[in-house]
Structures are given as structure tokens and as C-alpha cells.
Amino acid sequence: MFDCLNVVARRLGYFIVHSPIYVAGPGMIAIGAIDSSLLSLPEVNDYLVVARCYTHPRAVVFFPLFAAIGSVIGCLLLYTILRRGGQAVLHRRFRIDHVRRVERAYARFGILALAVPALMPPPMPFKIFVATAGALQFPRRRFLLTILLARSLRYYVEGTLAVFYGERVARFLKDNGLLIISIVTGICLIALAIYLVSGKGRAAVKRSKETP
């Protein structure tokens, strides 16, 4: 079975990397949508973006956007399902203790609780943040904009690095995913702390406490 999956993965990679852009682009959107919705294709999007940009350096201008758009479509599907199904569907799909932690992250960090996981490569869990955003009725426009910006930044950075360093970028992301998560999370927390101690941050906290 695993040999069959490896063959499929290799053929899929060859198709996306070597097909004309008018074929590879929609294909990348479809793969991104599948990965970000109900199924999981770990690291496939990152690898395909890296491989395409390395093989066709000019593709770095636009190809990462196809992956980002696909991810937005998939996330919107999952968001919509959970928005309609609510907490009952969320608790059937994910462990309750994990859901509670994500809910606390939204309550404490707001938009950063969605943006940081969207930026991170695997093994950072992401679907639970998307699903929880839907169940919590997170504003749809803000949700879509956050996913689009975060995923675009992630794939454009990977694609640009691939032009200079090749497929070693994909291996680095796979081998050092946890380290990257730790560093970026730390940076985000520092940025949040700076904001909270600033005048605007204190004013925002005060207004949130005064709001019934």
C-alpha cells in the first residue's frame, strides 16, 4: 500500500512540476483545497511549491499564489461546515481538551491564534484552528484574509528559497519543523507583548474589559 502511495506521490509531483502552468496552476489549487479541507496531504503543498519554483525559477512570481488560493478554498469549506455544525460537530471531530486549548488561544491572542499555525509547516496542527474558528463564528472576511496572507507569505518564502537553495529547502522544513514553530511562536509572543504594553494595546484591553 505504501509503495502504491509513493508511486502516486511521485507521479503527482512530476505532473505539477513539469506540466504547463495553465494545467499545473489549477492542479495546485485543487491539491491545496483537498489538503486544507477534509483530507490531509502532509507537506505535499510545500514540496510541490519548492519543486516547481526550483525547476522553473520564474514561477516564483505567481505559483505560490495557486497553493495559497487552494488552501483558502479548503479552509473555507471546513470553516463553513463547522460554522453550521457548531460545537457538537467540533467535539466529534477533535479531542475536547485540544479544542479547549485552541479556544483559549483565540480568546487570548485573537487573530494571531489563526495566523501563526497558518504560517507554520507540518507538524504544526492547523485544521483544529480552522474548525474552531468556524464553530466560534469567527468573522468570515477576517478569517479568509488571514489565511490568504499567512499562506501566501509561507509559500512565497519557500518558493524564493527554493530558487537559491533547491529542494534542500523541503528537507530542511521537514527536519526542522518543530524548531521553526518554536522560533516563530516566540517572535509572535514577543510582538504581542510589545503591543500589549504599548498605549494602543492598553487602550484595546481596557475597551475589551468595559464591553459587556
C-alpha positions as CSV (number, residue, x, y, z in Angstrom):
1,M,0.0,0.0,0.0
2,F,2.8,2.4,0.9
3,D,4.6,1.6,-2.3
4,C,1.4,2.5,-4.2
5,L,1.1,5.8,-2.3
6,N,4.7,6.6,-3.1
7,V,4.2,6.0,-6.8
8,V,1.1,8.2,-6.8
9,A,3.0,11.0,-4.9
10,R,5.9,10.8,-7.4
11,R,3.6,11.0,-10.4
12,L,1.7,13.8,-8.8
13,G,4.9,15.7,-8.2
14,Y,6.1,15.1,-11.8
15,F,2.7,16.3,-13.1
16,I,2.7,19.6,-11.1
17,V,6.4,20.4,-11.7
18,H,6.5,19.6,-15.5
19,S,3.0,20.4,-16.7
20,P,2.3,23.8,-18.4
21,I,1.3,26.4,-16.0
22,Y,-2.3,26.5,-17.2
23,V,-2.6,22.9,-16.1
24,A,-0.3,22.9,-13.1
25,G,-1.9,26.1,-11.6
26,P,-5.5,24.7,-11.3
27,G,-4.0,21.4,-10.2
28,M,-2.1,23.1,-7.4
29,I,-5.3,24.9,-6.4
30,A,-7.2,21.6,-6.2
31,I,-4.4,19.9,-4.2
32,G,-4.3,22.8,-1.8
33,A,-8.1,22.7,-1.3
34,I,-8.1,19.0,-0.7
35,D,-5.3,19.2,1.8
36,S,-6.8,22.1,3.8
37,S,-10.4,20.8,4.0
38,L,-11.4,17.2,4.9
39,L,-8.4,15.3,3.9
40,S,-4.7,15.7,4.8
41,L,-1.7,15.6,2.4
42,P,1.1,16.5,4.8
43,E,3.9,18.5,3.3
44,V,2.7,18.0,-0.2
45,N,1.9,21.6,-0.9
46,D,5.2,22.8,0.4
47,Y,7.1,20.2,-1.6
48,L,5.3,21.0,-4.8
49,V,5.8,24.7,-4.5
50,V,9.5,24.2,-3.8
51,A,9.9,21.7,-6.6
52,R,8.1,23.9,-9.2
53,C,10.0,27.1,-8.2
54,Y,13.3,25.3,-8.3
55,T,12.7,23.8,-11.7
56,H,11.1,26.9,-13.1
57,P,12.5,29.9,-11.2
58,R,10.2,32.4,-12.9
59,A,7.3,30.6,-11.4
60,V,8.2,32.0,-8.0
61,V,6.4,35.2,-9.1
62,F,2.9,33.6,-9.2
63,F,3.0,29.8,-8.5
64,P,2.9,30.1,-4.7
65,L,-0.3,32.0,-5.0
66,F,-2.0,29.0,-6.5
67,A,-1.1,27.0,-3.4
68,A,-2.4,29.8,-1.2
69,I,-5.7,30.1,-3.0
70,G,-6.2,26.4,-2.8
71,S,-5.6,26.5,0.9
72,V,-8.1,29.3,1.3
73,I,-10.8,27.4,-0.6
74,G,-10.2,24.2,1.5
75,C,-10.2,26.2,4.8
76,L,-13.4,28.0,3.8
77,L,-15.1,24.6,3.2
78,L,-14.1,23.3,6.6
79,Y,-14.9,26.7,8.2
80,T,-18.4,26.6,6.7
81,I,-19.1,23.0,7.8
82,L,-18.2,23.8,11.4
83,R,-19.9,27.2,11.3
84,R,-23.1,25.4,10.6
85,G,-22.5,22.4,12.7
86,G,-21.2,24.3,15.7
87,Q,-19.6,22.9,18.9
88,A,-21.3,19.5,18.5
89,V,-19.5,18.7,15.2
90,L,-16.3,20.2,16.5
91,H,-16.2,17.9,19.6
92,R,-16.9,14.9,17.5
93,R,-14.1,15.7,15.1
94,F,-11.4,16.7,17.7
95,R,-10.5,15.9,21.3
96,I,-12.3,18.2,23.7
97,D,-9.1,19.1,25.6
98,H,-7.4,20.2,22.4
99,V,-10.5,22.2,21.4
100,R,-10.4,24.0,24.8
101,R,-6.8,24.9,24.4
102,V,-7.5,26.4,20.9
103,E,-10.5,28.3,22.2
104,R,-8.3,29.8,25.0
105,A,-5.7,30.7,22.4
106,Y,-8.4,32.6,20.4
107,A,-9.6,34.3,23.5
108,R,-6.1,35.4,24.5
109,F,-4.3,36.1,21.2
110,G,-7.2,36.8,18.7
111,I,-6.1,36.8,15.1
112,L,-2.6,35.5,16.0
113,A,-4.1,32.2,17.1
114,L,-5.0,31.6,13.4
115,A,-2.2,33.4,11.6
116,V,0.7,31.6,13.4
117,P,-0.5,28.0,12.6
118,A,-1.3,29.1,9.0
119,L,2.3,30.2,8.6
120,M,3.9,27.1,10.1
121,P,4.8,23.9,8.1
122,P,4.0,20.4,9.5
123,P,3.9,19.1,12.1
124,M,2.1,22.2,13.4
125,P,-1.6,21.2,13.7
126,F,-3.8,23.6,11.6
127,K,-7.2,22.1,10.9
128,I,-8.3,22.4,14.5
129,F,-7.7,26.1,14.4
130,V,-9.7,26.4,11.2
131,A,-12.6,24.3,12.6
132,T,-12.7,26.2,15.9
133,A,-12.8,29.5,14.0
134,G,-15.9,28.2,12.3
135,A,-17.5,26.9,15.4
136,L,-16.8,30.2,17.2
137,Q,-18.3,32.2,14.4
138,F,-15.0,34.0,13.7
139,P,-15.7,36.8,11.1
140,R,-15.6,35.2,7.7
141,R,-13.8,38.1,5.9
142,R,-11.1,38.4,8.6
143,F,-10.7,34.6,8.5
144,L,-10.2,34.5,4.8
145,L,-7.8,37.4,4.7
146,T,-5.7,36.0,7.5
147,I,-5.4,32.6,5.8
148,L,-4.6,34.2,2.4
149,L,-1.9,36.5,3.8
150,A,-0.3,33.8,6.0
151,R,-0.3,31.1,3.4
152,S,0.9,33.4,0.7
153,L,3.8,34.5,2.9
154,R,4.7,30.9,3.7
155,Y,4.7,29.7,0.1
156,Y,6.4,32.7,-1.3
157,V,9.2,32.4,1.2
158,E,9.6,28.7,0.4
159,G,9.5,29.3,-3.3
160,T,12.1,32.1,-3.1
161,L,14.4,30.0,-1.0
162,A,13.9,27.1,-3.5
163,V,15.2,29.3,-6.3
164,F,18.5,29.7,-4.5
165,Y,18.8,26.5,-2.5
166,G,16.8,23.9,-4.4
167,E,14.9,21.0,-2.8
168,R,17.1,21.2,0.3
169,V,14.5,23.7,1.5
170,A,11.8,21.0,1.6
171,R,14.1,18.7,3.5
172,F,15.0,21.4,5.9
173,L,11.4,22.2,6.6
174,K,10.6,18.6,7.2
175,D,13.6,18.0,9.6
176,N,13.3,21.3,11.5
177,G,9.6,21.9,11.6
178,L,9.4,22.0,15.4
179,L,12.3,24.4,15.6
180,I,10.7,26.7,13.2
181,I,7.4,26.6,15.1
182,S,9.2,27.4,18.3
183,I,11.1,30.4,16.9
184,V,8.1,31.9,15.1
185,T,5.8,31.4,18.0
186,G,8.3,33.1,20.3
187,I,8.6,36.0,17.9
188,C,4.8,36.4,17.7
189,L,4.5,36.3,21.5
190,I,7.2,38.9,21.9
191,A,5.4,41.1,19.3
192,L,2.1,40.6,21.2
193,A,3.7,41.5,24.5
194,I,5.2,44.7,23.0
195,Y,1.7,45.6,21.6
196,L,0.0,45.0,24.9
197,V,2.4,47.2,26.8
198,S,2.1,50.0,24.3
199,G,-0.5,52.7,24.5
200,K,-2.7,51.3,21.8
201,G,-2.6,47.8,23.3
202,R,-3.5,49.0,26.8
203,A,-6.4,51.0,25.3
204,A,-7.6,47.9,23.4
205,V,-7.5,45.8,26.6
206,K,-9.4,48.5,28.5
207,R,-12.1,48.7,25.9
208,S,-12.5,44.9,25.8
209,K,-13.0,44.8,29.6
210,E,-15.5,47.6,29.5
211,T,-17.5,45.9,26.8
212,P,-20.4,43.8,28.3
